[in-house]
Amino acid sequence: MARLRNLARMTTATTGTGTITLGSAVNSFLTFANAGVADGETVSYGISDGSQSEVGRGVYTSSGTTLTRNVLRSTNSNSPISLSGNAHVYITVCAEDLQRHGQGRLVKSGSNLLFKPFKGNGFVINDRAEVIPSAGVSLAFPTAPTVTISLANPAVVSWTAHGLVAGTPVIFKTTGALPASIVSGTTYYVSATGLGTNSFQLTTLDGTSISTASQSQSGTHRIGFLRNIYSYMNSGVMTLEASQVAATIDSVTGIEIKTGDVTRTRVGMALDDSDGWVRTNKQKFVRSRFNESEITLLVPYVGAFTGSATAATWVIADNGNFPEWLSWEDDVVDIQYNMNMGSSTMNLNGYYMTPLIDNESTAASLEPAGDSSHVFLNAYLPTNARRIKEGITEGHHFSRSWVYAFNGGTNSINWAVFSTSNLNTCCGFQGKISSQ
């Protein structure tokens, strides 16, 4: 925020609407320098010039003793007043210095996004205190972009001026048939390899490059992708927009804005599936930047996963049912996996199960973790494992369940992870994402 200083009030002989050259201290007041204003510092200033007044933010330069003008409010319809050459310039407290911010929450409401008041209605946009309407601000889902996908190794997605960066999650749907290697509604990442202005390659969540060579496709393909949600004022009306442009911190206000555009303040982020905004128990793809201290994930287990091996090995055993979510950089992830373990050929001397987040490790490098228990032939044992992780980065994340089973010998074992009819409510992923 802009700095405040006491008793700083000076004359100026500047005329017009441009940068001010400061003169001397007004009688019984201090110069900006004597009041403690440093070279290059941003201050909240006021100007009094006869019947005209102005307040705003300005950058003080000690060489030449100048002050720039970024008007917040004025008697000239909030534009710079034209100075007469006999004005006083002083450091003051603006309403924007005392403004309330972040008193809203972004939610999914029906098919739209809604930014609504929460414990107040104050929100700062373009360094000005604005009011979130009582009914909130709605954003309908925009028409999804269409893309083309090459039948090649690797597959190349073409989309003019896409604006996506490496690691962006994307989801495809179509009016016909996608290439077999790209599953409708499944999340993929934009690859750093081959990333261009108008095209990009894909990887699976585990980083494997996508090949569509010798496959077929039909119809028109649509793409969903991660976007930031920004709020801005449009002729006095608070409005939302979705953009793939990253957010940054405004050096003056300390508020998150759209990179290169101080008129846009970030309120959240959302990943769509090209048909609409998505927020389910399995995919929490709408996140508010404010007042969302915790979200929950619940993914029931479906079917059974069967493993068979002579030597024990780590395998993913969630049958493709796993949670995905969007995180902020200060989130703490708490994932628990509940399941039943059984063996159909011989007793299991033991097994381990652990949920992992993103690509924390590979099967070859995993150390036994989570729960370890003995399972008798043709029996099942309810079990659970838990993973808590801090230091999550902003963006898309997921969790998979890994299982490691062994019998202590060389005989092949057949084992299964499954849910039973009387235990369906307890089986699967349960997660909690908390903001610190």
Secondary structure, 3 states (H helix, E strand, C coil): CCECCCCEEEEECCEECCCEEEEEECCCCECCCCCCCCCCCEEEEEEEECCEEEEEEEEEECCCCEECCEEEEECCCCCCCCEECCEEEEECCCHHHHCCCCCEEEEEECCEEEEEECCCCEEEECCEEEECCCCCEEECCCCCCEEEECCCCCCEEECCCCCCCCCCEEEEEECCECCCCCCCCCEEEECCCCCCCCEEEEECCCCCECCCCCCCCECCEEEEEEEEEEEEEECCEEEEEEECCCEEECCCCCCEEECCEEEEEEEEEEEECCCCECECCCEECEEECCCCCEEEEEEECCCEEEEEECCCCEEECCCCCCCEEEECCCEEEEEEEEEEEEECCCCECEEEEEEEECCCCCCCCCCCCCEECCECECCEEEEEEEEEECCCCCEEEEEEEEEEEECCCCCCEEEEEECCCCCHHHCEEEEEEEEC
